[in-house]
Amino acid sequence: MQKQMVTDPVCGLEVDPREAPYTSTYQGHTYYFTDPDCKRMFDEDPEAYVGEQMPGVVGSSEGEGTRGGGSRRR
């Protein structure tokens, strides 16, 4: 069984959403992070990391699927 991976929107690393140690919800979407610094940076300014592609998204209130890719900003 292949793991469904998503991209941490801050550092750009792949993370398994079922095992992600840190998460945040923004505008109905759940984002997954590899470490507490990535989560903190996202929480401080989510708009800096959320674009049209919305990297790191798995599911939403609208039932959207996985999306990947995106850019890093530190």
N, C-alpha and C positions, 0 to 999 in steps of 0.2 A: 504494500500500500504506500503510495507516494504522499509525502507530507505537503500540505498546502502552506506555502510560505508567502509572507507579505514583507514589504520593505519598511523599515523604521524610517519615518519621514524626516528625521533630523540627521542621522549619520549615514543613512543609505544602506545599512546592512540588512540582510534578510533575517527574519525571525518567524518562528512557528507560532501562530496565534494561540494555539492550544497550550503552549508552554511559555509564552511571553511573561516575563516577571513584572512588567509595568504596562499599564494601559491608561488611556484617557479617552473620554467621549467628547466630541465637539460637533455641533450641529447635527446630531443624530447618528454620527459615524463613530465607530470605535477604531482607535489607532493603537498600535503595538510598538513597544520600545525595548531595546536591548539593555539599557541601563538607566539608572535614576537621573543622570545628567541630561540624557535625551528627553526624558519625560518632563523634567523641569523646564528645559528650554522651550519645548512645545507648549506647555501650559502657560508660560509667560507671554508667548506671542504666537498663537496657533496660525494666524493668517500668514505668517512668514513661511510656513511649511505646507499649507494647504493651498493647492492650486486647482486648475481644472481637472488634472489627472488624479488628484487626491491620493498620493502614495500612502501605502500602509493601511488602506481601508479594507475591512472585511465586514460585509453586511451593513445594514443601516435600518432605520425605521421604515424605509421604502423597500427593503429586501434586496438591495443591490449586492452584486457579487464582489469577488476579490479584484483589486486593482493593484498594480505594482509600478515600479519605476519612480521617477521623480528626481529632484535635485537636493543637494545638501546645502545647508546654510548654517554656519557656526560662527 
